Amino acid sequence: MKLAVYNVENLFDRAKAMNLDSWEEGRPVLEKFAELNGLLGEIDYTQSDKNRMVELMHDLGLAKSDTGPFVILRRNRGGLLRRPTTGGIVIDANGRADWVGSLELRDAPVNEHAMRNTARVIMDLEADVLGVVEAESRPVLSAFNTEILPALGGQPFRHVMLIDGNDERGIDVGLMSRKGYPIGTLRSHVDDCLPNGQPVFSRDCAQFEVTTPSGARLLVLVNHLKSKGYGGTAASNAKRKAQAERIAEIYKTLTDNGAQHIAIIGDLNDTPASAPLKPLLSDTDLQDIFTHPAFDNGGWPGTYDLCNEINKIDYLLLSPDLFDRVQAGGLCRKGMWPGSRPRRWEPYAEVGRKADAASDHAAIWAEIDI
């Protein structure tokens, strides 16, 4: 069986603020969006809250309209605000119960070349079971599977599953598998909470049970942990550590109940020696495929951007029984921008510029005798 994981960075549409030339351009928009969304969700609005809402709405381009360059304010019922003819914004609502609606990020189509290169990576992986990170929704993932893969000569997966997570930007985690590898029991952890009542997982720790042709039961937990680039460093690290701790707890529960074949895969957004990932990488018996003698890193230690050591943020972690069954492993970087001076790897011919790259992430795979 070939198991793989790939951060596709959206398939058809992506939030416009995440589609800019650099993360630093989009980051302020995403941070202001999150702050305004948080304030709008408060039960009671103080005058200070209202003043800050007005500031954020101006910054997000909502001063004259409910549609800004990157966000949309949907007002279905109730009176949230007025825009007097004399100018400005007046918040009339005194709390979330006074109006019905939502604040949403605007989407923009993904570059067509990037989309097709994403399909090429998935085709070249030839995975039997593929964990997918940053897919918009199950209908989108299914459409990509049945429309784009065959259009390029690829074979669609038999099973496609994705459970909506906690992220409002449409970046969820899912699983695709071939005929003979049916997806059985699913479990979501979107409702797992921290002591303060906030969700543990920024997206989800989606748990899929897959049966192999030999009858073996494989448990695959697909993850996408808190990013370093969004929010303060201390808060991001604390969130990621809490997520790693919770995954370790879930893993222990599974092994205590007799599960032997467990894979924890995805974009963990931190390096192997980082403190936030220690509860998962050091305090469990999970083993990183990168450490297996049969694994080939292609000459570079990382999985993201230019794949330096500090860019090792994607993982395929295996329980001891699975790790012992590994026959080969490696990465597919053909869909990534290789740099230019000099090129670090040979990409697809269609990756003529950075914008055409399928993703900033490499896909990771492992051949496992199970």
C-alpha positions in Angstrom: 0.0 0.0 0.0 1.2 3.5 -0.8 0.2 6.1 1.8 0.8 9.8 1.0 -0.1 13.3 2.2 -0.2 16.5 0.3 -1.0 20.1 1.1 -2.7 21.2 -2.1 -3.3 24.8 -1.0 -6.8 24.8 -2.4 -8.0 23.3 -5.7 -10.4 25.7 -7.5 -10.8 28.7 -5.3 -8.8 30.4 -2.5 -9.4 33.4 -0.3 -8.1 36.4 -2.2 -6.1 37.5 0.9 -4.3 34.2 0.7 -3.8 34.4 -3.0 -1.5 37.5 -3.0 2.1 37.4 -4.1 3.4 37.0 -0.5 2.1 36.0 2.9 3.1 39.4 4.3 0.7 41.1 2.0 -2.3 39.0 3.0 -1.5 38.6 6.7 -2.8 42.0 7.9 -6.1 41.4 6.1 -6.5 37.9 7.7 -5.7 39.3 11.1 -8.2 42.2 10.8 -10.8 39.8 9.5 -10.3 37.5 12.5 -10.5 40.4 14.9 -13.6 41.9 13.4 -15.3 38.5 13.2 -14.5 37.9 16.9 -16.0 41.3 17.9 -19.2 40.7 15.8 -19.7 37.4 17.6 -19.7 39.0 21.0 -23.0 38.6 23.0 -22.9 42.3 24.0 -21.1 45.1 22.2 -19.5 47.8 24.3 -18.9 51.3 23.0 -15.2 50.4 22.7 -16.1 47.3 20.7 -18.2 49.4 18.3 -15.4 51.9 17.9 -13.0 49.2 17.0 -15.5 47.5 14.6 -15.7 50.8 12.7 -11.9 51.1 12.5 -11.6 47.5 11.2 -14.4 48.0 8.7 -12.7 51.0 7.3 -9.4 49.1 7.1 -11.1 46.2 5.3 -12.7 48.5 2.7 -16.3 48.3 4.1 -16.7 52.1 4.7 -19.1 52.6 1.8 -20.3 49.1 1.0 -20.8 45.6 2.4 -18.4 44.3 -0.2 -14.7 45.1 0.2 -11.8 44.0 -1.9 -11.1 40.9 0.4 -14.2 40.5 2.6 -18.0 40.5 2.4 -20.3 41.5 5.2 -23.6 39.6 4.7 -26.6 41.2 6.6 -29.6 39.0 6.3 -31.8 40.5 9.0 -31.7 43.0 11.8 -29.9 46.2 12.1 -26.1 45.9 12.5 -25.1 49.3 11.1 -25.9 52.4 9.2 -23.8 54.5 6.7 -25.2 58.1 7.0 -25.1 60.2 3.9 -22.7 62.5 5.8 -20.2 59.6 5.9 -18.9 57.1 8.4 -20.3 54.0 9.9 -22.7 53.8 12.9 -23.0 50.4 14.7 -26.7 50.2 15.8 -26.7 46.6 17.1 -25.9 46.1 20.8 -25.0 42.4 20.5 -24.9 39.4 18.2 -28.6 38.7 18.8 -29.6 42.0 17.2 -28.7 40.9 13.6 -28.4 37.9 11.4 -25.5 37.5 9.0 -21.8 36.8 8.7 -18.5 38.2 7.7 -16.8 36.2 5.0 -13.6 36.2 3.0 -13.9 36.7 -0.7 -12.6 33.9 -3.0 -10.7 34.1 -6.2 -10.0 31.3 -8.7 -6.7 29.4 -8.3 -4.3 29.8 -11.2 -5.3 27.2 -13.9 -1.7 26.1 -14.4 -1.3 25.6 -10.6 -4.5 23.6 -10.5 -3.4 21.3 -13.3 0.0 20.9 -11.7 -1.7 19.8 -8.5 -3.4 17.1 -10.5 -0.1 16.0 -12.0 1.4 15.6 -8.5 -1.5 13.5 -7.3 -1.3 11.4 -10.5 2.5 10.9 -10.1 2.1 9.9 -6.5 0.0 6.8 -7.4 -1.1 6.6 -3.8 -3.6 4.1 -2.6 -4.5 6.3 0.3 -4.0 10.1 0.1 -4.4 12.6 2.9 -5.3 16.0 1.5 -4.7 19.3 3.4 -6.3 22.7 2.5 -9.1 21.5 0.3 -12.2 23.8 0.1 -14.9 21.2 0.7 -16.0 17.6 -0.1 -18.0 18.7 -3.3 -14.9 20.6 -4.5 -12.5 17.7 -3.7 -14.9 15.3 -5.4 -15.2 17.5 -8.5 -11.5 17.8 -8.8 -11.3 14.0 -8.5 -13.9 13.2 -11.2 -13.2 16.1 -13.6 -9.6 17.4 -13.4 -7.7 14.1 -12.8 -9.4 12.3 -15.8 -8.9 15.3 -18.0 -5.2 14.9 -17.6 -5.2 11.2 -18.0 -5.4 10.3 -14.3 -7.5 7.6 -12.6 -10.0 9.0 -10.1 -10.0 7.7 -6.6 -12.9 5.5 -5.6 -13.6 7.1 -2.2 -13.4 10.8 -1.4 -14.2 12.1 2.1 -13.8 15.5 3.8 -15.4 16.8 7.0 -15.8 20.6 7.4 -13.5 21.9 10.0 -13.2 25.1 12.1 -11.5 27.3 9.6 -13.7 29.9 7.9 -11.3 30.2 5.0 -12.2 26.9 3.4 -9.0 25.0 4.1 -10.1 21.6 5.4 -8.5 18.2 5.6 -9.7 15.1 3.8 -8.9 11.6 2.5 -9.0 9.9 -0.9 -8.6 6.2 -1.4 -8.6 3.7 -4.3 -10.9 0.8 -4.9 -10.0 -1.9 -2.4 -9.3 0.6 0.3 -12.8 1.6 1.5 -13.2 4.4 4.1 -15.1 3.1 7.1 -15.7 4.8 10.4 -15.1 8.5 10.5 -14.5 10.7 13.6 -14.1 14.4 13.8 -12.5 16.3 16.6 -13.7 19.8 15.7 -15.5 20.0 19.0 -12.5 19.1 21.2 -12.1 22.1 23.5 -9.4 23.9 25.5 -10.0 24.8 29.1 -11.2 28.2 28.0 -13.9 26.6 25.8 -12.1 27.4 22.5 -11.7 24.7 19.9 -8.4 22.8 20.1 -8.0 22.4 16.4 -7.8 25.3 13.9 -9.1 22.9 11.2 -9.7 19.4 12.5 -7.9 16.2 13.5 -10.0 14.1 11.1 -9.8 10.4 11.9 -10.5 7.9 9.0 -10.6 4.1 9.2 -9.4 2.4 6.0 -9.5 -1.3 5.3 -6.7 -2.7 3.1 -7.2 -5.5 0.5 -5.5 -7.9 3.0 -8.2 -7.0 5.6 -5.9 -4.9 7.8 -7.4 -1.9 9.6 -5.5 1.3 9.1 -6.3 4.5 11.1 -5.3 7.7 9.4 -5.5 11.0 11.3 -5.1 14.0 8.9 -4.0 17.3 10.5 -3.2 20.9 9.7 -1.9 22.7 12.8 -1.8 26.4 13.7 0.3 28.4 11.4 3.3 30.5 12.5 2.4 33.3 10.2 -1.0 34.3 11.6 -1.2 35.9 15.0 1.4 36.5 17.7 4.3 34.0 18.1 3.6 33.1 21.7 -0.1 32.5 21.1 0.6 30.5 17.9 3.1 28.3 19.7 0.8 27.7 22.6 -2.0 26.8 20.3 0.2 24.4 18.3 1.5 22.8 21.4 -2.1 22.2 22.7 -3.0 20.6 19.4 0.1 18.3 19.5 -0.8 17.3 23.1 -4.4 16.5 22.1 -3.2 14.4 19.1 -0.9 12.5 21.4 -3.8 11.9 23.7 -6.0 10.6 20.8 -3.1 8.4 19.7 -2.6 6.9 23.2 -6.3 6.2 23.5 -6.3 4.4 20.1 -3.2 2.3 21.0 -4.6 1.5 24.5 -7.7 0.1 22.8 -5.5 -2.2 20.7 -5.0 -0.3 17.4 -1.6 -1.0 15.9 -1.7 0.5 12.4 -1.9 4.3 12.9 -0.6 7.1 10.7 -0.7 10.8 11.8 -0.2 12.9 8.7 -0.4 16.5 7.5 1.0 20.0 7.8 2.1 20.5 11.4 3.5 23.9 10.7 6.7 23.5 12.8 10.0 21.8 12.7 10.9 18.4 14.3 13.0 19.9 17.2 10.4 22.6 18.1 8.9 22.8 21.6 5.3 22.9 20.4 5.6 19.5 18.6 7.5 17.8 21.4 4.4 16.2 22.9 3.8 14.4 19.6 7.2 13.8 18.2 9.2 13.1 21.4 6.7 11.9 24.0 5.1 9.2 21.9 6.5 6.2 20.0 5.4 7.6 16.6 8.2 7.7 14.1 8.7 10.1 11.2 9.1 8.5 7.8 12.0 10.9 7.2 14.0 8.8 9.7 13.5 5.5 8.0 16.6 4.0 6.2 14.5 3.4 3.1 13.4 7.1 2.9 14.9 9.3 0.1 14.6 13.1 0.8 15.7 14.0 -2.7 18.7 15.9 -1.4 16.9 18.4 0.7 15.7 18.1 4.3 12.6 20.2 4.1 9.1 20.0 2.7 8.1 23.6 2.2 9.2 26.5 0.0 12.9 25.9 -0.8 13.0 22.9 1.5 15.8 23.9 3.8 16.0 22.3 7.2 13.9 25.1 8.8 11.2 24.3 6.2 10.5 20.7 7.4 6.8 21.2 8.5 4.9 18.4 6.7 4.8 14.9 8.3 4.0 11.3 7.8 4.2 9.8 11.3 3.8 6.1 11.8 3.1 3.8 14.7 6.0 1.3 15.3 4.2 -1.6 13.6 3.6 0.5 10.4 7.1 1.9 10.5 8.6 -1.6 10.6 6.6 -2.4 7.5 7.9 0.5 5.4 9.6 -0.6 2.2 10.3 2.8 0.6 9.5 6.4 1.0 10.1 9.8 -0.6 8.8 13.2 -1.7 7.3 14.6 -4.9 8.6 18.2 -5.4 7.9 18.4 -9.2 4.9 20.7 -8.6 7.0 23.1 -6.4 8.8 26.2 -7.5 12.5 25.1 -7.5 14.1 28.5 -7.1 16.2 29.9 -9.9 19.9 30.3 -8.8 20.4 27.4 -9.2 17.2 25.3 -9.5 17.1 22.9 -6.6 15.1 20.2 -8.4 13.5 19.6 -11.8 9.9 20.7 -11.8 7.2 20.0 -14.3 7.7 22.0 -17.5 4.4 23.8 -16.7 5.9 25.3 -13.6 7.4 28.2 -15.6 7.0 30.7 -12.7 6.2 30.7 -9.0 2.5 31.4 -9.6 2.2 28.2 -11.6 3.4 26.0 -8.8 0.9 23.4 -7.6 1.8 24.2 -4.0 4.5 25.5 -1.7 4.6 22.0 -0.2 6.1 18.7 -1.2 4.0 15.6 -1.2 5.3 12.8 1.1 4.7 9.1 0.4 5.5 5.7 1.9 5.2 2.2 0.6 4.0 0.0 3.5 3.6 -3.8 3.5 0.1 -4.1 5.0 
